[in-house]
Amino acid sequence: MPRKAGKHEPYDVIVLTASTPILPETFLKSLNPGGRLFAIVGEDPVMEALLINCTAPGEFKTTQLFETCTAPFINALQPARFTF
């Protein structure tokens, strides 16, 4: 099923204002070529601030800016967990 585009999508800049354990691909697909995405990705105590540039449709360059720790989004996408 194709994803529904946002009202003003694609975007030149996206800034996530909370952390996310896993960066959903939806954000990357929402960038214009030349667009940038700032996100804090990871789980406490290991999180990284990332700057992701869309270099061409479907192609991205990620720059790791610094380590940090911030509150996560409520209902953020979670990694698979090991269970017995």
Chimera marker file (.cmm) of the C-alpha trace (Angstrom):
<marker_set name="trace">
<marker id="1" x="0.000" y="0.000" z="0.000" r="1" g="1" b="0" radius="0.5"/>
<marker id="2" x="1.536" y="3.361" z="-0.987" r="1" g="1" b="0" radius="0.5"/>
<marker id="3" x="2.213" y="5.823" z="1.781" r="1" g="1" b="0" radius="0.5"/>
<marker id="4" x="0.075" y="8.943" z="1.877" r="1" g="1" b="0" radius="0.5"/>
<marker id="5" x="2.117" y="12.112" z="1.431" r="1" g="1" b="0" radius="0.5"/>
<marker id="6" x="1.852" y="14.860" z="4.022" r="1" g="1" b="0" radius="0.5"/>
<marker id="7" x="0.085" y="18.093" z="3.159" r="1" g="1" b="0" radius="0.5"/>
<marker id="8" x="3.295" y="19.942" z="2.261" r="1" g="1" b="0" radius="0.5"/>
<marker id="9" x="5.604" y="16.993" z="1.638" r="1" g="1" b="0" radius="0.5"/>
<marker id="10" x="8.387" y="16.613" z="0.544" r="1" g="1" b="0" radius="0.5"/>
<marker id="11" x="10.295" y="18.893" z="2.912" r="1" g="1" b="0" radius="0.5"/>
<marker id="12" x="13.594" y="20.757" z="2.724" r="1" g="1" b="0" radius="0.5"/>
<marker id="13" x="14.200" y="20.541" z="6.492" r="1" g="1" b="0" radius="0.5"/>
<marker id="14" x="12.890" y="18.204" z="9.204" r="1" g="1" b="0" radius="0.5"/>
<marker id="15" x="13.893" y="18.611" z="12.867" r="1" g="1" b="0" radius="0.5"/>
<marker id="16" x="12.860" y="15.989" z="15.412" r="1" g="1" b="0" radius="0.5"/>
<marker id="17" x="12.456" y="17.635" z="18.819" r="1" g="1" b="0" radius="0.5"/>
<marker id="18" x="12.730" y="14.444" z="20.883" r="1" g="1" b="0" radius="0.5"/>
<marker id="19" x="14.798" y="11.286" z="20.550" r="1" g="1" b="0" radius="0.5"/>
<marker id="20" x="13.802" y="8.078" z="18.829" r="1" g="1" b="0" radius="0.5"/>
<marker id="21" x="15.358" y="4.617" z="19.392" r="1" g="1" b="0" radius="0.5"/>
<marker id="22" x="15.040" y="3.865" z="15.662" r="1" g="1" b="0" radius="0.5"/>
<marker id="23" x="14.719" y="6.472" z="12.927" r="1" g="1" b="0" radius="0.5"/>
<marker id="24" x="11.625" y="5.585" z="10.883" r="1" g="1" b="0" radius="0.5"/>
<marker id="25" x="12.272" y="5.480" z="7.133" r="1" g="1" b="0" radius="0.5"/>
<marker id="26" x="9.192" y="7.681" z="6.674" r="1" g="1" b="0" radius="0.5"/>
<marker id="27" x="11.231" y="10.725" z="7.660" r="1" g="1" b="0" radius="0.5"/>
<marker id="28" x="13.874" y="9.981" z="5.028" r="1" g="1" b="0" radius="0.5"/>
<marker id="29" x="11.233" y="9.469" z="2.348" r="1" g="1" b="0" radius="0.5"/>
<marker id="30" x="9.765" y="12.862" z="3.271" r="1" g="1" b="0" radius="0.5"/>
<marker id="31" x="12.921" y="14.806" z="2.267" r="1" g="1" b="0" radius="0.5"/>
<marker id="32" x="13.456" y="16.698" z="-0.978" r="1" g="1" b="0" radius="0.5"/>
<marker id="33" x="16.793" y="16.081" z="-2.714" r="1" g="1" b="0" radius="0.5"/>
<marker id="34" x="19.115" y="18.549" z="-0.996" r="1" g="1" b="0" radius="0.5"/>
<marker id="35" x="16.934" y="18.398" z="2.135" r="1" g="1" b="0" radius="0.5"/>
<marker id="36" x="18.234" y="17.891" z="5.657" r="1" g="1" b="0" radius="0.5"/>
<marker id="37" x="16.996" y="15.977" z="8.684" r="1" g="1" b="0" radius="0.5"/>
<marker id="38" x="18.197" y="16.522" z="12.266" r="1" g="1" b="0" radius="0.5"/>
<marker id="39" x="17.421" y="13.664" z="14.662" r="1" g="1" b="0" radius="0.5"/>
<marker id="40" x="18.633" y="12.273" z="17.973" r="1" g="1" b="0" radius="0.5"/>
<marker id="41" x="18.705" y="8.495" z="17.626" r="1" g="1" b="0" radius="0.5"/>
<marker id="42" x="19.362" y="5.802" z="20.228" r="1" g="1" b="0" radius="0.5"/>
<marker id="43" x="18.380" y="4.797" z="23.733" r="1" g="1" b="0" radius="0.5"/>
<marker id="44" x="19.490" y="6.110" z="27.118" r="1" g="1" b="0" radius="0.5"/>
<marker id="45" x="22.413" y="6.317" z="27.834" r="1" g="1" b="0" radius="0.5"/>
<marker id="46" x="23.710" y="6.133" z="24.232" r="1" g="1" b="0" radius="0.5"/>
<marker id="47" x="22.158" y="8.606" z="21.788" r="1" g="1" b="0" radius="0.5"/>
<marker id="48" x="23.660" y="10.459" z="18.838" r="1" g="1" b="0" radius="0.5"/>
<marker id="49" x="22.632" y="13.681" z="17.182" r="1" g="1" b="0" radius="0.5"/>
<marker id="50" x="22.591" y="13.046" z="13.425" r="1" g="1" b="0" radius="0.5"/>
<marker id="51" x="22.407" y="15.344" z="10.427" r="1" g="1" b="0" radius="0.5"/>
<marker id="52" x="21.122" y="13.448" z="7.390" r="1" g="1" b="0" radius="0.5"/>
<marker id="53" x="21.341" y="15.019" z="3.933" r="1" g="1" b="0" radius="0.5"/>
<marker id="54" x="19.313" y="13.728" z="0.997" r="1" g="1" b="0" radius="0.5"/>
<marker id="55" x="21.892" y="13.779" z="-1.805" r="1" g="1" b="0" radius="0.5"/>
<marker id="56" x="19.549" y="12.364" z="-4.474" r="1" g="1" b="0" radius="0.5"/>
<marker id="57" x="16.166" y="10.613" z="-4.420" r="1" g="1" b="0" radius="0.5"/>
<marker id="58" x="16.624" y="7.640" z="-2.080" r="1" g="1" b="0" radius="0.5"/>
<marker id="59" x="20.290" y="8.465" z="-1.309" r="1" g="1" b="0" radius="0.5"/>
<marker id="60" x="21.458" y="9.901" z="2.007" r="1" g="1" b="0" radius="0.5"/>
<marker id="61" x="24.655" y="11.048" z="3.721" r="1" g="1" b="0" radius="0.5"/>
<marker id="62" x="24.664" y="10.833" z="7.530" r="1" g="1" b="0" radius="0.5"/>
<marker id="63" x="26.948" y="12.943" z="9.716" r="1" g="1" b="0" radius="0.5"/>
<marker id="64" x="27.299" y="12.057" z="13.401" r="1" g="1" b="0" radius="0.5"/>
<marker id="65" x="27.380" y="15.398" z="15.236" r="1" g="1" b="0" radius="0.5"/>
<marker id="66" x="27.663" y="14.608" z="18.956" r="1" g="1" b="0" radius="0.5"/>
<marker id="67" x="26.529" y="12.273" z="21.745" r="1" g="1" b="0" radius="0.5"/>
<marker id="68" x="23.629" y="13.404" z="23.906" r="1" g="1" b="0" radius="0.5"/>
<marker id="69" x="20.647" y="12.168" z="25.881" r="1" g="1" b="0" radius="0.5"/>
<marker id="70" x="17.096" y="13.524" z="25.572" r="1" g="1" b="0" radius="0.5"/>
<marker id="71" x="13.572" y="12.381" z="26.293" r="1" g="1" b="0" radius="0.5"/>
<marker id="72" x="12.100" y="10.026" z="23.667" r="1" g="1" b="0" radius="0.5"/>
<marker id="73" x="8.963" y="10.566" z="21.616" r="1" g="1" b="0" radius="0.5"/>
<marker id="74" x="5.901" y="8.926" z="23.124" r="1" g="1" b="0" radius="0.5"/>
<marker id="75" x="5.073" y="5.806" z="21.047" r="1" g="1" b="0" radius="0.5"/>
<marker id="76" x="8.375" y="5.984" z="19.140" r="1" g="1" b="0" radius="0.5"/>
<marker id="77" x="9.268" y="2.997" z="16.956" r="1" g="1" b="0" radius="0.5"/>
<marker id="78" x="11.108" y="0.471" z="19.172" r="1" g="1" b="0" radius="0.5"/>
<marker id="79" x="13.824" y="-2.029" z="18.251" r="1" g="1" b="0" radius="0.5"/>
<marker id="80" x="13.071" y="-5.745" z="18.517" r="1" g="1" b="0" radius="0.5"/>
<marker id="81" x="13.766" y="-7.009" z="22.022" r="1" g="1" b="0" radius="0.5"/>
<marker id="82" x="15.130" y="-10.389" z="23.038" r="1" g="1" b="0" radius="0.5"/>
<marker id="83" x="12.635" y="-12.498" z="24.965" r="1" g="1" b="0" radius="0.5"/>
<marker id="84" x="12.803" y="-16.030" z="26.360" r="1" g="1" b="0" radius="0.5"/>
<link id1="1" id2="2" r="1" g="1" b="0" radius="0.2"/>
<link id1="2" id2="3" r="1" g="1" b="0" radius="0.2"/>
<link id1="3" id2="4" r="1" g="1" b="0" radius="0.2"/>
<link id1="4" id2="5" r="1" g="1" b="0" radius="0.2"/>
<link id1="5" id2="6" r="1" g="1" b="0" radius="0.2"/>
<link id1="6" id2="7" r="1" g="1" b="0" radius="0.2"/>
<link id1="7" id2="8" r="1" g="1" b="0" radius="0.2"/>
<link id1="8" id2="9" r="1" g="1" b="0" radius="0.2"/>
<link id1="9" id2="10" r="1" g="1" b="0" radius="0.2"/>
<link id1="10" id2="11" r="1" g="1" b="0" radius="0.2"/>
<link id1="11" id2="12" r="1" g="1" b="0" radius="0.2"/>
<link id1="12" id2="13" r="1" g="1" b="0" radius="0.2"/>
<link id1="13" id2="14" r="1" g="1" b="0" radius="0.2"/>
<link id1="14" id2="15" r="1" g="1" b="0" radius="0.2"/>
<link id1="15" id2="16" r="1" g="1" b="0" radius="0.2"/>
<link id1="16" id2="17" r="1" g="1" b="0" radius="0.2"/>
<link id1="17" id2="18" r="1" g="1" b="0" radius="0.2"/>
<link id1="18" id2="19" r="1" g="1" b="0" radius="0.2"/>
<link id1="19" id2="20" r="1" g="1" b="0" radius="0.2"/>
<link id1="20" id2="21" r="1" g="1" b="0" radius="0.2"/>
<link id1="21" id2="22" r="1" g="1" b="0" radius="0.2"/>
<link id1="22" id2="23" r="1" g="1" b="0" radius="0.2"/>
<link id1="23" id2="24" r="1" g="1" b="0" radius="0.2"/>
<link id1="24" id2="25" r="1" g="1" b="0" radius="0.2"/>
<link id1="25" id2="26" r="1" g="1" b="0" radius="0.2"/>
<link id1="26" id2="27" r="1" g="1" b="0" radius="0.2"/>
<link id1="27" id2="28" r="1" g="1" b="0" radius="0.2"/>
<link id1="28" id2="29" r="1" g="1" b="0" radius="0.2"/>
<link id1="29" id2="30" r="1" g="1" b="0" radius="0.2"/>
<link id1="30" id2="31" r="1" g="1" b="0" radius="0.2"/>
<link id1="31" id2="32" r="1" g="1" b="0" radius="0.2"/>
<link id1="32" id2="33" r="1" g="1" b="0" radius="0.2"/>
<link id1="33" id2="34" r="1" g="1" b="0" radius="0.2"/>
<link id1="34" id2="35" r="1" g="1" b="0" radius="0.2"/>
<link id1="35" id2="36" r="1" g="1" b="0" radius="0.2"/>
<link id1="36" id2="37" r="1" g="1" b="0" radius="0.2"/>
<link id1="37" id2="38" r="1" g="1" b="0" radius="0.2"/>
<link id1="38" id2="39" r="1" g="1" b="0" radius="0.2"/>
<link id1="39" id2="40" r="1" g="1" b="0" radius="0.2"/>
<link id1="40" id2="41" r="1" g="1" b="0" radius="0.2"/>
<link id1="41" id2="42" r="1" g="1" b="0" radius="0.2"/>
<link id1="42" id2="43" r="1" g="1" b="0" radius="0.2"/>
<link id1="43" id2="44" r="1" g="1" b="0" radius="0.2"/>
<link id1="44" id2="45" r="1" g="1" b="0" radius="0.2"/>
<link id1="45" id2="46" r="1" g="1" b="0" radius="0.2"/>
<link id1="46" id2="47" r="1" g="1" b="0" radius="0.2"/>
<link id1="47" id2="48" r="1" g="1" b="0" radius="0.2"/>
<link id1="48" id2="49" r="1" g="1" b="0" radius="0.2"/>
<link id1="49" id2="50" r="1" g="1" b="0" radius="0.2"/>
<link id1="50" id2="51" r="1" g="1" b="0" radius="0.2"/>
<link id1="51" id2="52" r="1" g="1" b="0" radius="0.2"/>
<link id1="52" id2="53" r="1" g="1" b="0" radius="0.2"/>
<link id1="53" id2="54" r="1" g="1" b="0" radius="0.2"/>
<link id1="54" id2="55" r="1" g="1" b="0" radius="0.2"/>
<link id1="55" id2="56" r="1" g="1" b="0" radius="0.2"/>
<link id1="56" id2="57" r="1" g="1" b="0" radius="0.2"/>
<link id1="57" id2="58" r="1" g="1" b="0" radius="0.2"/>
<link id1="58" id2="59" r="1" g="1" b="0" radius="0.2"/>
<link id1="59" id2="60" r="1" g="1" b="0" radius="0.2"/>
<link id1="60" id2="61" r="1" g="1" b="0" radius="0.2"/>
<link id1="61" id2="62" r="1" g="1" b="0" radius="0.2"/>
<link id1="62" id2="63" r="1" g="1" b="0" radius="0.2"/>
<link id1="63" id2="64" r="1" g="1" b="0" radius="0.2"/>
<link id1="64" id2="65" r="1" g="1" b="0" radius="0.2"/>
<link id1="65" id2="66" r="1" g="1" b="0" radius="0.2"/>
<link id1="66" id2="67" r="1" g="1" b="0" radius="0.2"/>
<link id1="67" id2="68" r="1" g="1" b="0" radius="0.2"/>
<link id1="68" id2="69" r="1" g="1" b="0" radius="0.2"/>
<link id1="69" id2="70" r="1" g="1" b="0" radius="0.2"/>
<link id1="70" id2="71" r="1" g="1" b="0" radius="0.2"/>
<link id1="71" id2="72" r="1" g="1" b="0" radius="0.2"/>
<link id1="72" id2="73" r="1" g="1" b="0" radius="0.2"/>
<link id1="73" id2="74" r="1" g="1" b="0" radius="0.2"/>
<link id1="74" id2="75" r="1" g="1" b="0" radius="0.2"/>
<link id1="75" id2="76" r="1" g="1" b="0" radius="0.2"/>
<link id1="76" id2="77" r="1" g="1" b="0" radius="0.2"/>
<link id1="77" id2="78" r="1" g="1" b="0" radius="0.2"/>
<link id1="78" id2="79" r="1" g="1" b="0" radius="0.2"/>
<link id1="79" id2="80" r="1" g="1" b="0" radius="0.2"/>
<link id1="80" id2="81" r="1" g="1" b="0" radius="0.2"/>
<link id1="81" id2="82" r="1" g="1" b="0" radius="0.2"/>
<link id1="82" id2="83" r="1" g="1" b="0" radius="0.2"/>
<link id1="83" id2="84" r="1" g="1" b="0" radius="0.2"/>
</marker_set>
